[in-house]
Every structure is written in structure tokens, then in C-alpha cells.
Amino acid sequence: MRHPLPKSLVPIAGRSIIGHVAAALRSAGVRNMVAIVSPGQSGLRAELRASAPNAICAEQAQPLGTAKAMMCGRQARRAKRGRALMVFGDTPLLTAQSLRALMRARTPLAILGFTARDLSHPYGRIEVRDGFATRIIEYQNASAAERQLALCNGGAMMCEEAWLERLLPKITNRNRQGEYLLPDIVELAHAQGAATGIIAADEDEVMGVDSLVGLAKAERLMQQRLRAAALADGIYMPAPEHVHFSWDTVWQGPAQIDPYVVLGPQVRIGRGCHIKSFCHIEGTVLEAHASVGPFARLRPQSRVGKAARVGNFVEIKAATLGANAKASHLTYLGDAAIGADSNIGAGTITCNYDGERKHKTRIGKRVFVGSNSALVAPVTLGDGSTLGAGTVARRSVPKDALLLTRAPERVIPDWKPRRTPRK
């Protein structure tokens, strides 16, 4: 992968690959999950605890193949009756719809299959007779003729527990890889008269992420899904291909998102909001009819109130803007609470960090903060107060008061001739 994270923890649309797989299983109705992991992998175990709290981790001490992995999984399972659904942990585009179709199959075994667009890709090939699978041949073990079969193995499989118990011990490692391969169970089942159904899926849905090229493709396909869902729900995007969503973005009604917007995790968009171009937003709630951008950055724990406006080159962090409040340009608001109908002038900053701790700035309702002001936290501006342009507020301002800290204005004549040039 050439990625600093283990493959299953690499994020796609803000969620780990294994998190997407676990979510698809939960949506399909699966409640008892077993994850087969290698020794160690504390990061993967922690991610599974977060994304699938009921999952059991079964350790496979040696990577001897998928059939051996399945044996490890069965040893960890509490129940040995019913059906088992087996999926790979690196298929983030797998859908609950396909998994449910596998679970509803009426044959003892069922596999997810797809028609390959490119026959040179090293997918396992499926042999079919009378509409049922009779064998799965790994690409490395396939003959030239077998590699021309267009129907390929998608990886996911459903099998009745009774057949797993009967057939898993019969799988051998007599192949080029020297591994115990789970797909061999199809040929064993066919030999004993058990039918294997085939559930059709799209090739993109079952793709495994094995490289940075594959990661970029999976991100692109996931974004296409998220954009399609947003458009269907009334989010107007003049150029949807230039809007980046997170898996958990929530919208509460029709809104507009202009090109080149990035929505990170935990963003909630209210009805009638307008997000203009070149904005980066994460961990933020936008209430109804709020306007953001262009060129705005909203960081986590922020909230933009109803009909409030955040303009160009404004950064907000852990701050709230009340209803109809405005910060129109060139402003930083960190660890702040701004009341309704207040106006923050251009160039205003909250000086919230003293080098050791963060401090809070509280701005009341109907406050006017003049341009190029600095608010040295902790500080409170009372309702209806006013700060003159260029003010440095070091202490709280009473309700309806005016604070000015500018030096007296002076005009010094003949200033330039008096200056002595220095060489």
C-alpha cells in the first residue's frame, strides 16, 4: 500500500476500510461478527471495538490461507448452527443489498460473482453448470482457457454451518501458493451434491484495495455514491464532481454546495444553507439558511446559527455564531461564543491561547466589533456594546458601552526630511 497505516485502517470518505465493511454487515442485519486478525494489530482491534462493538477478534497465528482463517473464525464463534457469511476486510464498497441477497440464498452455499470488464485482471474464475457454480479457480492456478472465463469470484460467500463443518477439513494446500483456499469448498460441495448459488454484483462493488491507485479509485467511487445520495435528497451542486463528502455528512433539507468544497467528518447542513466555493468544513453544525464562504475554514466544535454568515477568509474553531450574526471577512474566531445579530469586523481575531491554555471569548447580542480588533481572552463583551476599529480588548465591556484603545491621532509635519538615512 505504501501507506503509513495498515490497509484495513486507511480511511475512505473519513471512515476506515474495515469500518465500511462492518457498517455494510450491520446494515444487512448481521449482529454476530468475528474478525480474523494477525498477531498484534492493536490499532485494528481498537477500530473494530469502535465500528463493531460486538465483534470477536480471532487470531490467525500463521497466514496459511483463507480456509485456515475460516477455521480460526469458527473456533471463536459461540454458535455453530445456522449460516455463516464470509467477507474480506478490504472491500469498502460492498453493499448491504448484496449481502442480504447472499443471506437469502436458498442453496447450501452461495457466492458473490461479477462479470469482469478486463479478462487480464487476476480474479478467481467461476465455472458454472446449469446456473450453479461448480468450481472456483484462483487465477494463479488457472489454465489459459480458464482465464478467459468472464464470471469472477467477488470474495463474499454464504455457507450453511453444517456444510462448513463437513467440508473445511477436506480443503488441502496442493496449489502453487501452498495455501488452504476457501473457494475450494465450492468444488468439494459440488462433488457431494450441494448446490452453490451465484449472486450477481458489480465489479466495482467487490474491488479490494491493494494499492494507492486502488485507494484513489475506491475514494472516487465512494464519493460518487455520496454525491448521488445528496442530489437525490435535494442538495444542489452545480459541479458535484468537485464536492467532497464524508461518510457521515448529514443534510436536513434542500441546500446548495458550490464547487471545490471539502466536508470532513461530523458536518450537519441545515435546510436552505449555502456553502460557497473553496471551503473546508469539519465537525460543524450549520443551522437553517446559514451562509459560508467562499474560502472559509470551519473547524471542529463549531456552530453557525440560523441565517448567520461566515464570509471569505474566515476561520472558526470551537466557536458558535448566533442567529443572523456575521463575520464577513479576514477573521479568526477560536473558543468563542457570538450572540445573535452581532457583527464581527474584518481583521478581528480572538487571542484565545496564552501559550499554555485556551481561554473563552464571550460576545453578547447585537455587538459591533470594529475592524482590526483583537479580543484578548478571557473577555466578555456585553449585549449591544461596540468596539472601535483597531481596539485591543483586554477587559470585559459593559452592556451598550463603547471601548476604544487607539492612541490619539497626531499629524507630524515634515517627518520625512527629518529622518536621517542610514547606510
N, C-alpha and C positions, 0 to 999 in steps of 0.2 A: 504493500500500500504506500510505502514511503510517507507515512503519516505519524505524527508523534503519539497518537492514541491507538490502542488496539482496535482492530477493524470494527468489532461489534459496538464500540463506544463512539465511533465517529458520527458527528451529527449530520442530519439531513433535515432541512427546514426547522432547525432548532431542536430536534429530538434525535436521540441516538438510534442507530440502525436497529439494535436489539429492542429498543423502546417501541419502534414502529411495528416490529414483529409481534411483540407482546400485546400491543393495542389491537392489532388485527385479530389475534386469538381471542381476546376478551370480547370484542365486538361480535365474533362468531358464536359466542356462548360458551367458550372453553373456560373452565374455572380451575381445574387442577393441572398445573403445568410443572414439568420437570425440565430443567436446563442442564445439558451435559457440557461440562466445562473442563478445561485443563487444570492441572495443579496450580495453586496460587490464584492469580487473576482476581485480586481483591476488588479492583475497580469494577470489573464485570459483575461480581457478586453484589456490590453495593448498588449498581444500576438496576439490577434485577429486583432487589428489595424495594426500590422506588417505583419501578414501572410494572412489576408483577409481584405484589407483596406475598401472594400465596404460593409462589413458585418454589420448588425444591431444587437445590443445586446438587447434581450428581457428578462426581469427579471421575474422569477417564484418565487414569494414570499414564497410559501409553496410547498414542493416536494410531490404533490398529484398524481404523475404518468405521464407516457409519453403522454397520451391523453391530460391531462391538460397542459403539456408543449407545445404540438402542438397548443392548443388554444392560449396560450401566443404568440407563434410564428406568428400565423395568424393575431392576432391583430396588430402586429408590421409591417406586410408586407404591402407594398404600393399597390400591385396588388393582386386581388382576383380571377383572371381568369387564365386559363391555367392549368399547373400541378405543384405539389409540390413534391420535393424529400426530404425524411427524412432519416437522418443517425445519428448514435451515435458518440459522440465526443471522444470515447476511442478506436476506431478501426483503428490504424495507418497503417494496411496492406491492407486496402480497396483500390481497383484499379479503375482507371478511366474507364477501359474497362467494368467492371461490372456495374458501374454507368451509362455509356452510354447505356448499354443493358436495364437497367431499364427504362431509359428515352425514349427508342424506343418502349417499350411495347405497344401493340395495345389494351390492356384491360383497363378498368377504373382504376383498381388497379393492382399493380404488387409488388411482394416481392422477396427479395433475399433469396434463400434457399440453403441448403447444406446437404449432407449425412454424418451423424455423424459416426466417427470411434468407439467411445465408447458410448454405449447407456446409461451408468450410469451418463453421464455428464448432468447437469441441464439446457439443452437448451429447449426453447419452441418448441413444436412439431406441424407439419403441417398436417392437414387432407386434402386428395386430392380426388376429384371425377372428372372423365373424363379429367384429365390433369390440372384441375384448383384447387386452394386452396379454401376450404370451411370453414376452421376454423383454428385458431392458439391457442393452449392450452399452457399456461405457465406451466412449469414443476411442480411448487408447487401445481397447481390446477388439474394436470393430474392424471388419474387413472393408475393403474399398466399396463393395456393393452395399454393405450395411450402412456405411457413412452417407449414402445417397438417400436414405430414408428421411423424409421431411418431418415426421412426427417425433418430437423430442420429449425427454423427461424434464418436467418442471420442478422436480425435487420433493414437493409435498406429497404425502401418502397417508391414507387411512387404512387401518387393518384391524380386524377383529382380534381381540386378545388371545382367543383360543388358537387361532392360526399363527400368531406371533410365537406363542409358546411352543407350538409344534415345529415351526419352520426355522426359527432363528438358529437353533443349534446345528442345523444342516448346512448353513452357509459356510463355505470354505474360502481360503485366501489364494486359491490357484488362479492367479491372474498376474498381469505384468506389474501391477502396483504392489502385489503381495499383501493386499488388504482384504478385510471382510466387508463386502459391499452390500448394503441393504437392498438395492434394486434387484439383487439376485433372488430375492424372495418371490418375485413375480414368476420366474421360470419354475421354481420349486412348487409354488401354489398351482400353476397350470398342470404340472405333472401329476398332482394329486387331485385334480378335478375341481379346483376352486377358481372361480372366475375373477378377473381383475378388471373393474370398470375404468374408463378414462373420462376425466372431467376436463373440458377444454378451457384453456386460459390464454391470455395474450402474452406474447413473448416478453414484452417489457415488464409485465407484472411479476414474472418469476426470475428476473435477472438478479444474479448475485453481484455484490460489489467487491471486486478484487483488485482494483487499481484506482489511481486518481482520475483516470479517464472515465472509469465506470462510476466513480463517486460523482463526478460532474454531470454525467448523464442521468443518474438517479435523482440528483437535485433538480435538474431541469424538468424531468417527468413529474416529480412531486409538486413542483411549482405550477405546472400546467393543471394538475388536479385542483390545487388550492384556488387558482385563478378562476377555473371553471365554476367551482362552487360559489365563489364570491360574486361572479357575474350573474349566476342563476338566482342569487338572493338579493339582487338589486344594487350591488356595488359597481358603479360606473367607472370604468378605466379606459380613457382614450387610447392608451397603449399598454394593454395588460402584460405584454411580454417584458415590460420594464418595471414591473412592480414585484417585489419580493415579499412573500408572506412567511410567517412562522406557522407551524402546525396547529398552534393553539390560538391564533388570531380570532377574535370574536367581533362580529358586527351585529348591530341591533336594529338595522333598518337601512333603507337606501342611503347611500353616501357616495362621495366622489374621491378617487385617488388618482392623482396625476402621475406622469411618468417619473421614473428614477426615484422611487420611494422604497425604503427598506423597513419592514416591520419585523422587529425582533420578537422574542418571547413575551407573552403576557401583555398583549395590547388589546384593548377593548375600544371599539369605534361606535359612537352613538349615532343615532338617526340624524341625517342631514349634515354630517361633518364633511369638511373639505380639506383634504391633505394635499398640499401643493408639491411641486417637484423638488427633488433633491433633499428630502427629509429622511432622517434616521430616527426611528421611534422604538423604544422597548420599555416594558414594564410600566405602561402608562394607560390611564383611562381618559378617553375623550368623550365628554358628555355631549348631548344633542346640539347640533348646529355649531360646534366649535370649528375654528379655522386654524390651520397650522401651515407655516411655511410661506414661501419657499426657503430652502436652505436652513431648516431648523433642526435642532437635535433635542430630543426628549428622552431623558434617561430614567432608570427605574424609580419607582415610588412617586411618580408624578401624576397629577390630575389636572385636566383643563376643563373648567366649568362650562355650563351651558352658554352658548353663544360667545364664549371668550375667544380671544385672538392672540395667537403666537406668531410673530412675523419672521422676517428674514434675519438670519444670523443671530438667532436667539437660542440659548441653551438653558434647559431646565433640568434640575436634578433634585429628587426628593422634595418637590415643591407642588403647591396647589394654587391654581388661579380660580377665583370665584367667578360667578356668572357675570358675563359682559366685561370682565377685566381684560386689559390689553397690555401686551408687551410687544411692541411692533417691530423693533429692530435693535440689533447690536447690544444684546443684554444677556447677562448671566444671572440666573436665579437659582441658588442652591440652598437647600434646607430652609425653605421659606413658605409662608402662608400669606397669600394675597387675597384680600377681600373683594367682594362684588363691586363692579363699576369703578375699580381703581385703574389708573393709567401709569405705566412704567415707561419713563422716557428713554431715548436712545443713549447707549453707553453706560447704563446703570448696571452695577454689579453688587451682589451681596457678598461681603467679605466674611464667609462662614467658617473659615478654617484658620486657627491660630498657630498651626504647626504641630499641635498635639491633639486637639479635639475639634469637633464640628459644633457650631452654635446656630441657634434658630433666629431667623428674622420674621417678625410678625407685622404685617401691613393690614390695616383695617379697611373698612369700606369707603369708597369714594375718595381715596387718597390719590394725590397727584405728585408723582416723583419726577422732578425736572431732569433734563438730560445730563449725562456725565456725572451722575451722583454715585457715591459709594456708601453702602449701609454696613457699618461695622458691627457684626453680630456679637453678642445678643443685643437686639434692639427692637423696639416696638414703635410703630407709627400709628397714632390713634385715628379713629374714623374722621374723615373729612380734612385731615392735615395735608400740608403742602410742603414740599422740599424744593427750594430754588435750584436752578441749574448749577451744577458744579459743587453741590453740597456734599460734605462728608459727615454722615450722621453717626455720632459716637454714643448718643444717649437717646432715650425714648422721647417721643414728641407727643404732647397732649392733643386731645381731640380738637379739631378745627384750627390748630396752630400752624404758623409758618416758621420753618427752620432755614436759616441762611448761614453759611460758614465761609462765604467768599471774602477774600481780602478787599479792602477799599480800592476802588478803581482809581488809578492815577495815570496822568499823561506826563511823561518826562520829555521835555523838548531837547532837541539837539543831541539825542542819545547816540546816534551813530558816529558823529565826528569825535565824540569824547573817547570812544573805545580805542585802545592802543593795540595796533596789530602785533601779534606775536609770531615770531619765526620759529 
